[in-house]
Amino acid sequence: MRTTRACLLAAALALPAGALAQTLPADHTLPAPAGTTRLTLPARGVEGVPMVLVLPDSLGDQGRSDAYVEALAARGLATLVIGLDSAGPGGDVAQTARAAAVARDWAAAHVPAANPDLVGLIGFGTGARAALLAANGAPVVALDPGCDGLALPAYSPVLLVHGGAASDAAACAALPEPAGTAMLALPGAAHAWDLPPALAPGGALVPSPSGEGRQRARPDLAATALAAQAAAAWMYQQLTPPRSAAR
């Protein structure tokens, strides 16, 4: 069932946020094609924490993950951001999916606080397509994945977020939705809304996630805040057992 903007925003506001401290982010060098990653954990003493792998667009992270990491950390979720340097996956969907697998294996071996069975993925553009490819049942937030020719996985919960004023908005709205899929169209937003404004003055041209041509990025701080809170709320619901089940 298509999930409306109002429902997702209400969920974002209703879930706990902002009360949980976190450790300072730490960078780690992982095997190729993951490269340099950034790990952010909840405060020391927390164990069995869910983790979210954050996959970059073609040009790398470029600070796009910051708002999402902050919103996830406020809900007690750990994050591992990929694509911080040129040794990262480089915009290839298959390479980025492999980077996600490398990052997940590394976290299972080196982050004892994280629960290896509670892992979600968030991706931007090309990284969104890679997250859908690598999901294998894990929950995925796909941010601006390019809806032309896109196929959604049948066995993974998916939140697809796209710009309501983007060039592919109609294609996103027309996508068949497997069970567990939610859609959020950001009103007035175009492409790459979460790109820092300093990196796209006047609207920079960025590679299209579909691999065909380029599209104009339109940074939008309001859309970024809405997308970050909605993504974190949805991921929290997917990775946190209901309180009644946890007793």
PyRosetta script that sets phi, psi and omega in degrees:
from pyrosetta import init, pose_from_sequence

init()
pose = pose_from_sequence("MRTTRACLLAAALALPAGALAQTLPADHTLPAPAGTTRLTLPARGVEGVPMVLVLPDSLGDQGRSDAYVEALAARGLATLVIGLDSAGPGGDVAQTARAAAVARDWAAAHVPAANPDLVGLIGFGTGARAALLAANGAPVVALDPGCDGLALPAYSPVLLVHGGAASDAAACAALPEPAGTAMLALPGAAHAWDLPPALAPGGALVPSPSGEGRQRARPDLAATALAAQAAAAWMYQQLTPPRSAAR")
pose.set_psi(1, 136.2)
pose.set_omega(1, -178.9)
pose.set_phi(2, -68.8)
pose.set_psi(2, 126.4)
pose.set_omega(2, -179.1)
pose.set_phi(3, -93.8)
pose.set_psi(3, 129.2)
pose.set_omega(3, -175.3)
pose.set_phi(4, -81.5)
pose.set_psi(4, 161.7)
pose.set_omega(4, 176.3)
pose.set_phi(5, -58.0)
pose.set_psi(5, -41.1)
pose.set_omega(5, -177.6)
pose.set_phi(6, -62.8)
pose.set_psi(6, -41.9)
pose.set_omega(6, 179.9)
pose.set_phi(7, -64.7)
pose.set_psi(7, -44.7)
pose.set_omega(7, -179.1)
pose.set_phi(8, -66.7)
pose.set_psi(8, -39.7)
pose.set_omega(8, 179.2)
pose.set_phi(9, -66.3)
pose.set_psi(9, -40.2)
pose.set_omega(9, 177.7)
pose.set_phi(10, -61.5)
pose.set_psi(10, -40.9)
pose.set_omega(10, 178.2)
pose.set_phi(11, -64.5)
pose.set_psi(11, -39.3)
pose.set_omega(11, 179.9)
pose.set_phi(12, -62.5)
pose.set_psi(12, -39.3)
pose.set_omega(12, -178.3)
pose.set_phi(13, -77.1)
pose.set_psi(13, -26.1)
pose.set_omega(13, -175.4)
pose.set_phi(14, -82.5)
pose.set_psi(14, -28.1)
pose.set_omega(14, -176.0)
pose.set_phi(15, -79.2)
pose.set_psi(15, 152.1)
pose.set_omega(15, -178.6)
pose.set_phi(16, -64.1)
pose.set_psi(16, 138.7)
pose.set_omega(16, 179.1)
pose.set_phi(17, -156.9)
pose.set_psi(17, 148.4)
pose.set_omega(17, 171.3)
pose.set_phi(18, 88.1)
pose.set_psi(18, -7.1)
pose.set_omega(18, -174.8)
pose.set_phi(19, -99.7)
pose.set_psi(19, -6.9)
pose.set_omega(19, -174.3)
pose.set_phi(20, -105.2)
pose.set_psi(20, 127.1)
pose.set_omega(20, 177.7)
pose.set_phi(21, -77.3)
pose.set_psi(21, 160.9)
pose.set_omega(21, 177.0)
pose.set_phi(22, -139.5)
pose.set_psi(22, 158.2)
pose.set_omega(22, 176.7)
pose.set_phi(23, -74.0)
pose.set_psi(23, 162.6)
pose.set_omega(23, 175.7)
pose.set_phi(24, -66.1)
pose.set_psi(24, 142.9)
pose.set_omega(24, 177.5)
pose.set_phi(25, -60.4)
pose.set_psi(25, 146.1)
pose.set_omega(25, 178.6)
pose.set_phi(26, -131.5)
pose.set_psi(26, 132.6)
pose.set_omega(26, 178.8)
pose.set_phi(27, -87.1)
pose.set_psi(27, 143.6)
pose.set_omega(27, 179.8)
pose.set_phi(28, -136.9)
pose.set_psi(28, 143.9)
pose.set_omega(28, 176.5)
pose.set_phi(29, -96.8)
pose.set_psi(29, 117.8)
pose.set_omega(29, -178.8)
pose.set_phi(30, -106.7)
pose.set_psi(30, 162.6)
pose.set_omega(30, 176.2)
pose.set_phi(31, -60.6)
pose.set_psi(31, 155.2)
pose.set_omega(31, 176.2)
pose.set_phi(32, -61.0)
pose.set_psi(32, 146.0)
pose.set_omega(32, 6.1)
pose.set_phi(33, -96.1)
pose.set_psi(33, 19.2)
pose.set_omega(33, -177.1)
pose.set_phi(34, -75.5)
pose.set_psi(34, -43.3)
pose.set_omega(34, 179.7)
pose.set_phi(35, 70.0)
pose.set_psi(35, -147.9)
pose.set_omega(35, -178.8)
pose.set_phi(36, -75.1)
pose.set_psi(36, 130.8)
pose.set_omega(36, 179.3)
pose.set_phi(37, -125.4)
pose.set_psi(37, 163.2)
pose.set_omega(37, 179.0)
pose.set_phi(38, -125.3)
pose.set_psi(38, 120.9)
pose.set_omega(38, -178.4)
pose.set_phi(39, -102.1)
pose.set_psi(39, 128.5)
pose.set_omega(39, 173.5)
pose.set_phi(40, -125.0)
pose.set_psi(40, 122.8)
pose.set_omega(40, -177.8)
pose.set_phi(41, -115.0)
pose.set_psi(41, 154.9)
pose.set_omega(41, 168.3)
pose.set_phi(42, -62.7)
pose.set_psi(42, 175.7)
pose.set_omega(42, -176.1)
pose.set_phi(43, -56.2)
pose.set_psi(43, 154.0)
pose.set_omega(43, 179.0)
pose.set_phi(44, -57.6)
pose.set_psi(44, 147.8)
pose.set_omega(44, -179.5)
pose.set_phi(45, 99.1)
pose.set_psi(45, -15.9)
pose.set_omega(45, 177.5)
pose.set_phi(46, -83.0)
pose.set_psi(46, 131.9)
pose.set_omega(46, 179.5)
pose.set_phi(47, -126.2)
pose.set_psi(47, 157.2)
pose.set_omega(47, 178.3)
pose.set_phi(48, 66.5)
pose.set_psi(48, 30.3)
pose.set_omega(48, -175.9)
pose.set_phi(49, -77.5)
pose.set_psi(49, 139.3)
pose.set_omega(49, 172.9)
pose.set_phi(50, -66.3)
pose.set_psi(50, 151.8)
pose.set_omega(50, -179.6)
pose.set_phi(51, -127.1)
pose.set_psi(51, 143.7)
pose.set_omega(51, 177.2)
pose.set_phi(52, -118.5)
pose.set_psi(52, 123.4)
pose.set_omega(52, 174.5)
pose.set_phi(53, -86.9)
pose.set_psi(53, 130.3)
pose.set_omega(53, -176.2)
pose.set_phi(54, -111.3)
pose.set_psi(54, 117.3)
pose.set_omega(54, -172.0)
pose.set_phi(55, -106.0)
pose.set_psi(55, 135.2)
pose.set_omega(55, -171.5)
pose.set_phi(56, -84.3)
pose.set_psi(56, 163.7)
pose.set_omega(56, 170.0)
pose.set_phi(57, -78.0)
pose.set_psi(57, -175.3)
pose.set_omega(57, -173.1)
pose.set_phi(58, -57.1)
pose.set_psi(58, -35.9)
pose.set_omega(58, -174.6)
pose.set_phi(59, -93.2)
pose.set_psi(59, 10.8)
pose.set_omega(59, -179.2)
pose.set_phi(60, 94.0)
pose.set_psi(60, -175.7)
pose.set_omega(60, -173.5)
pose.set_phi(61, -66.9)
pose.set_psi(61, -46.1)
pose.set_omega(61, 176.7)
pose.set_phi(62, 55.1)
pose.set_psi(62, 26.2)
pose.set_omega(62, 179.5)
pose.set_phi(63, 79.5)
pose.set_psi(63, 3.1)
pose.set_omega(63, -177.9)
pose.set_phi(64, -67.7)
pose.set_psi(64, -25.1)
pose.set_omega(64, -176.0)
pose.set_phi(65, -79.7)
pose.set_psi(65, -13.7)
pose.set_omega(65, -168.3)
pose.set_phi(66, -55.8)
pose.set_psi(66, -49.4)
pose.set_omega(66, -176.9)
pose.set_phi(67, -64.0)
pose.set_psi(67, -35.4)
pose.set_omega(67, -178.3)
pose.set_phi(68, -73.2)
pose.set_psi(68, -41.4)
pose.set_omega(68, 177.3)
pose.set_phi(69, -59.7)
pose.set_psi(69, -44.2)
pose.set_omega(69, -179.7)
pose.set_phi(70, -62.7)
pose.set_psi(70, -43.8)
pose.set_omega(70, -179.3)
pose.set_phi(71, -67.3)
pose.set_psi(71, -38.3)
pose.set_omega(71, 178.2)
pose.set_phi(72, -68.6)
pose.set_psi(72, -42.6)
pose.set_omega(72, -179.8)
pose.set_phi(73, -62.6)
pose.set_psi(73, -35.3)
pose.set_omega(73, 179.3)
pose.set_phi(74, -63.6)
pose.set_psi(74, -21.1)
pose.set_omega(74, 178.1)
pose.set_phi(75, -101.8)
pose.set_psi(75, 9.5)
pose.set_omega(75, 175.2)
pose.set_phi(76, 83.5)
pose.set_psi(76, 18.6)
pose.set_omega(76, 179.2)
pose.set_phi(77, -101.1)
pose.set_psi(77, 135.7)
pose.set_omega(77, 175.7)
pose.set_phi(78, -79.4)
pose.set_psi(78, 154.9)
pose.set_omega(78, 176.5)
pose.set_phi(79, -134.3)
pose.set_psi(79, 148.6)
pose.set_omega(79, 172.8)
pose.set_phi(80, -130.7)
pose.set_psi(80, 106.7)
pose.set_omega(80, -175.4)
pose.set_phi(81, -91.5)
pose.set_psi(81, 127.1)
pose.set_omega(81, 179.9)
pose.set_phi(82, -104.3)
pose.set_psi(82, 154.3)
pose.set_omega(82, 173.3)
pose.set_phi(83, 93.5)
pose.set_psi(83, 32.7)
pose.set_omega(83, -178.3)
pose.set_phi(84, -88.0)
pose.set_psi(84, -8.8)
pose.set_omega(84, -179.3)
pose.set_phi(85, -148.2)
pose.set_psi(85, 178.2)
pose.set_omega(85, -176.4)
pose.set_phi(86, -69.9)
pose.set_psi(86, -10.9)
pose.set_omega(86, 177.6)
pose.set_phi(87, -83.3)
pose.set_psi(87, 0.6)
pose.set_omega(87, 179.3)
pose.set_phi(88, -73.9)
pose.set_psi(88, -169.4)
pose.set_omega(88, -171.3)
pose.set_phi(89, -70.3)
pose.set_psi(89, -16.5)
pose.set_omega(89, 170.0)
pose.set_phi(90, 73.7)
pose.set_psi(90, 21.8)
pose.set_omega(90, 172.3)
pose.set_phi(91, 89.3)
pose.set_psi(91, -1.7)
pose.set_omega(91, 176.4)
pose.set_phi(92, -86.2)
pose.set_psi(92, 128.8)
pose.set_omega(92, -175.1)
pose.set_phi(93, -60.9)
pose.set_psi(93, -47.1)
pose.set_omega(93, -178.5)
pose.set_phi(94, -65.1)
pose.set_psi(94, -40.6)
pose.set_omega(94, 177.9)
pose.set_phi(95, -63.7)
pose.set_psi(95, -39.9)
pose.set_omega(95, 179.9)
pose.set_phi(96, -67.3)
pose.set_psi(96, -37.5)
pose.set_omega(96, 175.5)
pose.set_phi(97, -63.7)
pose.set_psi(97, -38.8)
pose.set_omega(97, 176.4)
pose.set_phi(98, -66.5)
pose.set_psi(98, -38.2)
pose.set_omega(98, 177.1)
pose.set_phi(99, -60.3)
pose.set_psi(99, -37.8)
pose.set_omega(99, 177.5)
pose.set_phi(100, -62.8)
pose.set_psi(100, -41.1)
pose.set_omega(100, 178.9)
pose.set_phi(101, -65.3)
pose.set_psi(101, -41.8)
pose.set_omega(101, 177.3)
pose.set_phi(102, -61.3)
pose.set_psi(102, -44.9)
pose.set_omega(102, -178.5)
pose.set_phi(103, -64.4)
pose.set_psi(103, -40.3)
pose.set_omega(103, 180.0)
pose.set_phi(104, -65.4)
pose.set_psi(104, -42.8)
pose.set_omega(104, 178.9)
pose.set_phi(105, -64.1)
pose.set_psi(105, -41.1)
pose.set_omega(105, 179.1)
pose.set_phi(106, -63.1)
pose.set_psi(106, -44.1)
pose.set_omega(106, -179.0)
pose.set_phi(107, -63.1)
pose.set_psi(107, -40.5)
pose.set_omega(107, 179.7)
pose.set_phi(108, -61.8)
pose.set_psi(108, -32.6)
pose.set_omega(108, -176.9)
pose.set_phi(109, -89.5)
pose.set_psi(109, -27.5)
pose.set_omega(109, -169.2)
pose.set_phi(110, -121.2)
pose.set_psi(110, -4.2)
pose.set_omega(110, -179.4)
pose.set_phi(111, -122.3)
pose.set_psi(111, 83.2)
pose.set_omega(111, -174.8)
pose.set_phi(112, -63.5)
pose.set_psi(112, -22.7)
pose.set_omega(112, 179.7)
pose.set_phi(113, -71.5)
pose.set_psi(113, -22.9)
pose.set_omega(113, -175.9)
pose.set_phi(114, -83.9)
pose.set_psi(114, 145.7)
pose.set_omega(114, 175.8)
pose.set_phi(115, -91.1)
pose.set_psi(115, 112.6)
pose.set_omega(115, -176.2)
pose.set_phi(116, -66.0)
pose.set_psi(116, -13.5)
pose.set_omega(116, 179.3)
pose.set_phi(117, -92.7)
pose.set_psi(117, -5.0)
pose.set_omega(117, -180.0)
pose.set_phi(118, -121.2)
pose.set_psi(118, 82.1)
pose.set_omega(118, -176.5)
pose.set_phi(119, -128.9)
pose.set_psi(119, 129.8)
pose.set_omega(119, 173.8)
pose.set_phi(120, -120.1)
pose.set_psi(120, 171.5)
pose.set_omega(120, -179.4)
pose.set_phi(121, -131.9)
pose.set_psi(121, 138.7)
pose.set_omega(121, 170.7)
pose.set_phi(122, -125.0)
pose.set_psi(122, 133.2)
pose.set_omega(122, -179.5)
pose.set_phi(123, -135.0)
pose.set_psi(123, 148.9)
pose.set_omega(123, 177.3)
pose.set_phi(124, -108.6)
pose.set_psi(124, 124.8)
pose.set_omega(124, 174.2)
pose.set_phi(125, 57.3)
pose.set_psi(125, -117.1)
pose.set_omega(125, 176.8)
pose.set_phi(126, -56.6)
pose.set_psi(126, -38.6)
pose.set_omega(126, 178.0)
pose.set_phi(127, -64.5)
pose.set_psi(127, -30.1)
pose.set_omega(127, 176.1)
pose.set_phi(128, -66.2)
pose.set_psi(128, -43.2)
pose.set_omega(128, 177.1)
pose.set_phi(129, -63.8)
pose.set_psi(129, -38.0)
pose.set_omega(129, 177.8)
pose.set_phi(130, -66.4)
pose.set_psi(130, -38.7)
pose.set_omega(130, 178.5)
pose.set_phi(131, -63.0)
pose.set_psi(131, -41.2)
pose.set_omega(131, 177.2)
pose.set_phi(132, -63.9)
pose.set_psi(132, -37.7)
pose.set_omega(132, 179.2)
pose.set_phi(133, -67.9)
pose.set_psi(133, -37.7)
pose.set_omega(133, -174.2)
pose.set_phi(134, -91.7)
pose.set_psi(134, -0.5)
pose.set_omega(134, -168.4)
pose.set_phi(135, -56.6)
pose.set_psi(135, -54.7)
pose.set_omega(135, 179.2)
pose.set_phi(136, 50.9)
pose.set_psi(136, 44.5)
pose.set_omega(136, 178.2)
pose.set_phi(137, 97.0)
pose.set_psi(137, -16.0)
pose.set_omega(137, -179.6)
pose.set_phi(138, -77.0)
pose.set_psi(138, 151.2)
pose.set_omega(138, 176.8)
pose.set_phi(139, -70.2)
pose.set_psi(139, 143.1)
pose.set_omega(139, -175.3)
pose.set_phi(140, -131.9)
pose.set_psi(140, 132.6)
pose.set_omega(140, 165.4)
pose.set_phi(141, -104.8)
pose.set_psi(141, 114.5)
pose.set_omega(141, -179.1)
pose.set_phi(142, -103.0)
pose.set_psi(142, 110.9)
pose.set_omega(142, -177.0)
pose.set_phi(143, -99.7)
pose.set_psi(143, 115.2)
pose.set_omega(143, 176.5)
pose.set_phi(144, 51.2)
pose.set_psi(144, 56.6)
pose.set_omega(144, -174.0)
pose.set_phi(145, -79.1)
pose.set_psi(145, -6.0)
pose.set_omega(145, -172.5)
pose.set_phi(146, 78.5)
pose.set_psi(146, 101.0)
pose.set_omega(146, -169.8)
pose.set_phi(147, -86.0)
pose.set_psi(147, -11.9)
pose.set_omega(147, 177.8)
pose.set_phi(148, -66.9)
pose.set_psi(148, 119.0)
pose.set_omega(148, 179.3)
pose.set_phi(149, 74.7)
pose.set_psi(149, 11.6)
pose.set_omega(149, -177.0)
pose.set_phi(150, -81.1)
pose.set_psi(150, 140.2)
pose.set_omega(150, 173.9)
pose.set_phi(151, -120.0)
pose.set_psi(151, 133.0)
pose.set_omega(151, 179.4)
pose.set_phi(152, -94.8)
pose.set_psi(152, 142.1)
pose.set_omega(152, -179.7)
pose.set_phi(153, -67.3)
pose.set_psi(153, 148.0)
pose.set_omega(153, -176.2)
pose.set_phi(154, -84.2)
pose.set_psi(154, -19.6)
pose.set_omega(154, -171.1)
pose.set_phi(155, -120.8)
pose.set_psi(155, 15.8)
pose.set_omega(155, 177.6)
pose.set_phi(156, -124.5)
pose.set_psi(156, 136.1)
pose.set_omega(156, 172.4)
pose.set_phi(157, -65.0)
pose.set_psi(157, 136.3)
pose.set_omega(157, -176.5)
pose.set_phi(158, -135.2)
pose.set_psi(158, 132.8)
pose.set_omega(158, 165.0)
pose.set_phi(159, -110.0)
pose.set_psi(159, 114.5)
pose.set_omega(159, 179.3)
pose.set_phi(160, -102.9)
pose.set_psi(160, 120.7)
pose.set_omega(160, -179.2)
pose.set_phi(161, -113.0)
pose.set_psi(161, 127.0)
pose.set_omega(161, 179.9)
pose.set_phi(162, -140.4)
pose.set_psi(162, 162.8)
pose.set_omega(162, 178.3)
pose.set_phi(163, -74.9)
pose.set_psi(163, 130.4)
pose.set_omega(163, 178.8)
pose.set_phi(164, -66.6)
pose.set_psi(164, -21.9)
pose.set_omega(164, 178.3)
pose.set_phi(165, -110.3)
pose.set_psi(165, 16.3)
pose.set_omega(165, -180.0)
pose.set_phi(166, -74.6)
pose.set_psi(166, 160.7)
pose.set_omega(166, -177.3)
pose.set_phi(167, -65.5)
pose.set_psi(167, -22.7)
pose.set_omega(167, -179.0)
pose.set_phi(168, -107.8)
pose.set_psi(168, 19.1)
pose.set_omega(168, -177.0)
pose.set_phi(169, -58.0)
pose.set_psi(169, -41.2)
pose.set_omega(169, 179.8)
pose.set_phi(170, -65.5)
pose.set_psi(170, -38.2)
pose.set_omega(170, 178.3)
pose.set_phi(171, -66.0)
pose.set_psi(171, -37.1)
pose.set_omega(171, 177.2)
pose.set_phi(172, -64.7)
pose.set_psi(172, -45.4)
pose.set_omega(172, -178.2)
pose.set_phi(173, -64.0)
pose.set_psi(173, -26.4)
pose.set_omega(173, -176.6)
pose.set_phi(174, -91.2)
pose.set_psi(174, -3.2)
pose.set_omega(174, -177.9)
pose.set_phi(175, -62.4)
pose.set_psi(175, 135.3)
pose.set_omega(175, 169.0)
pose.set_phi(176, -62.0)
pose.set_psi(176, 139.8)
pose.set_omega(176, -175.2)
pose.set_phi(177, -115.2)
pose.set_psi(177, 105.8)
pose.set_omega(177, 173.6)
pose.set_phi(178, -61.9)
pose.set_psi(178, 163.5)
pose.set_omega(178, 176.8)
pose.set_phi(179, -56.7)
pose.set_psi(179, 139.3)
pose.set_omega(179, 179.9)
pose.set_phi(180, 91.5)
pose.set_psi(180, -0.9)
pose.set_omega(180, -179.8)
pose.set_phi(181, -90.5)
pose.set_psi(181, 136.4)
pose.set_omega(181, 173.2)
pose.set_phi(182, -124.5)
pose.set_psi(182, 148.1)
pose.set_omega(182, -178.3)
pose.set_phi(183, -124.7)
pose.set_psi(183, 137.9)
pose.set_omega(183, 175.3)
pose.set_phi(184, -132.5)
pose.set_psi(184, 115.0)
pose.set_omega(184, 174.6)
pose.set_phi(185, -97.3)
pose.set_psi(185, 119.1)
pose.set_omega(185, -178.7)
pose.set_phi(186, -80.4)
pose.set_psi(186, 115.6)
pose.set_omega(186, -175.2)
pose.set_phi(187, -59.1)
pose.set_psi(187, 127.7)
pose.set_omega(187, 175.9)
pose.set_phi(188, 77.7)
pose.set_psi(188, -6.8)
pose.set_omega(188, -177.7)
pose.set_phi(189, -84.2)
pose.set_psi(189, 149.2)
pose.set_omega(189, 176.7)
pose.set_phi(190, -107.0)
pose.set_psi(190, -125.6)
pose.set_omega(190, -179.3)
pose.set_phi(191, -102.5)
pose.set_psi(191, 153.2)
pose.set_omega(191, 174.3)
pose.set_phi(192, 48.8)
pose.set_psi(192, 46.8)
pose.set_omega(192, -177.9)
pose.set_phi(193, -61.5)
pose.set_psi(193, -25.7)
pose.set_omega(193, -176.0)
pose.set_phi(194, -93.0)
pose.set_psi(194, 7.3)
pose.set_omega(194, 173.8)
pose.set_phi(195, -69.3)
pose.set_psi(195, 130.4)
pose.set_omega(195, 179.0)
pose.set_phi(196, -54.2)
pose.set_psi(196, 133.6)
pose.set_omega(196, -176.9)
pose.set_phi(197, -53.7)
pose.set_psi(197, -32.7)
pose.set_omega(197, -179.0)
pose.set_phi(198, -64.7)
pose.set_psi(198, -21.9)
pose.set_omega(198, -179.0)
pose.set_phi(199, -90.5)
pose.set_psi(199, -8.8)
pose.set_omega(199, -177.7)
pose.set_phi(200, -140.4)
pose.set_psi(200, 55.8)
pose.set_omega(200, 178.8)
pose.set_phi(201, -63.8)
pose.set_psi(201, 124.5)
pose.set_omega(201, -178.9)
pose.set_phi(202, 77.4)
pose.set_psi(202, -1.0)
pose.set_omega(202, 178.8)
pose.set_phi(203, 94.8)
pose.set_psi(203, 90.4)
pose.set_omega(203, 179.9)
pose.set_phi(204, -76.5)
pose.set_psi(204, 155.0)
pose.set_omega(204, 173.6)
pose.set_phi(205, -88.4)
pose.set_psi(205, 126.4)
pose.set_omega(205, -179.1)
pose.set_phi(206, -123.2)
pose.set_psi(206, 153.7)
pose.set_omega(206, 179.7)
pose.set_phi(207, -59.1)
pose.set_psi(207, 140.1)
pose.set_omega(207, 177.4)
pose.set_phi(208, -74.8)
pose.set_psi(208, 136.5)
pose.set_omega(208, 178.6)
pose.set_phi(209, -59.6)
pose.set_psi(209, -25.2)
pose.set_omega(209, 179.3)
pose.set_phi(210, -73.3)
pose.set_psi(210, -9.7)
pose.set_omega(210, 179.4)
pose.set_phi(211, 87.9)
pose.set_psi(211, 3.9)
pose.set_omega(211, -178.5)
pose.set_phi(212, -116.9)
pose.set_psi(212, 107.1)
pose.set_omega(212, 174.7)
pose.set_phi(213, 73.2)
pose.set_psi(213, -159.5)
pose.set_omega(213, -179.2)
pose.set_phi(214, -129.9)
pose.set_psi(214, 163.0)
pose.set_omega(214, 177.8)
pose.set_phi(215, -135.6)
pose.set_psi(215, 156.5)
pose.set_omega(215, -175.4)
pose.set_phi(216, -86.3)
pose.set_psi(216, 124.4)
pose.set_omega(216, 176.1)
pose.set_phi(217, -78.0)
pose.set_psi(217, 138.9)
pose.set_omega(217, 177.9)
pose.set_phi(218, -130.4)
pose.set_psi(218, 88.9)
pose.set_omega(218, 178.6)
pose.set_phi(219, -55.3)
pose.set_psi(219, 139.3)
pose.set_omega(219, -176.0)
pose.set_phi(220, -148.4)
pose.set_psi(220, 104.0)
pose.set_omega(220, -174.9)
pose.set_phi(221, -65.7)
pose.set_psi(221, -37.3)
pose.set_omega(221, 179.5)
pose.set_phi(222, -66.8)
pose.set_psi(222, -43.1)
pose.set_omega(222, 178.1)
pose.set_phi(223, -64.5)
pose.set_psi(223, -37.5)
pose.set_omega(223, 178.6)
pose.set_phi(224, -62.9)
pose.set_psi(224, -44.8)
pose.set_omega(224, 179.6)
pose.set_phi(225, -62.0)
pose.set_psi(225, -43.5)
pose.set_omega(225, 179.0)
pose.set_phi(226, -64.2)
pose.set_psi(226, -46.4)
pose.set_omega(226, -178.7)
pose.set_phi(227, -63.2)
pose.set_psi(227, -41.7)
pose.set_omega(227, -178.3)
pose.set_phi(228, -64.0)
pose.set_psi(228, -44.9)
pose.set_omega(228, -179.4)
pose.set_phi(229, -68.3)
pose.set_psi(229, -41.1)
pose.set_omega(229, 179.2)
pose.set_phi(230, -66.6)
pose.set_psi(230, -41.5)
pose.set_omega(230, 179.3)
pose.set_phi(231, -63.9)
pose.set_psi(231, -44.2)
pose.set_omega(231, -179.2)
pose.set_phi(232, -66.4)
pose.set_psi(232, -40.7)
pose.set_omega(232, 179.1)
pose.set_phi(233, -63.2)
pose.set_psi(233, -45.2)
pose.set_omega(233, -179.3)
pose.set_phi(234, -64.9)
pose.set_psi(234, -44.8)
pose.set_omega(234, -179.1)
pose.set_phi(235, -65.4)
pose.set_psi(235, -38.6)
pose.set_omega(235, 176.5)
pose.set_phi(236, -58.4)
pose.set_psi(236, -44.5)
pose.set_omega(236, 179.0)
pose.set_phi(237, -62.8)
pose.set_psi(237, -37.1)
pose.set_omega(237, -177.7)
pose.set_phi(238, -72.7)
pose.set_psi(238, -35.0)
pose.set_omega(238, -170.6)
pose.set_phi(239, -103.2)
pose.set_psi(239, -6.7)
pose.set_omega(239, -178.0)
pose.set_phi(240, -110.9)
pose.set_psi(240, 118.4)
pose.set_omega(240, -179.4)
pose.set_phi(241, -61.6)
pose.set_psi(241, 146.3)
pose.set_omega(241, 174.0)
pose.set_phi(242, -55.8)
pose.set_psi(242, 146.2)
pose.set_omega(242, -176.4)
pose.set_phi(243, -59.1)
pose.set_psi(243, -35.9)
pose.set_omega(243, -179.5)
pose.set_phi(244, -64.9)
pose.set_psi(244, -33.6)
pose.set_omega(244, -179.4)
pose.set_phi(245, -78.9)
pose.set_psi(245, -23.0)
pose.set_omega(245, -176.5)
pose.set_phi(246, -83.9)
pose.set_psi(246, -11.7)
pose.set_omega(246, -178.3)
pose.set_phi(247, -74.2)
pose.dump_pdb("model.pdb")
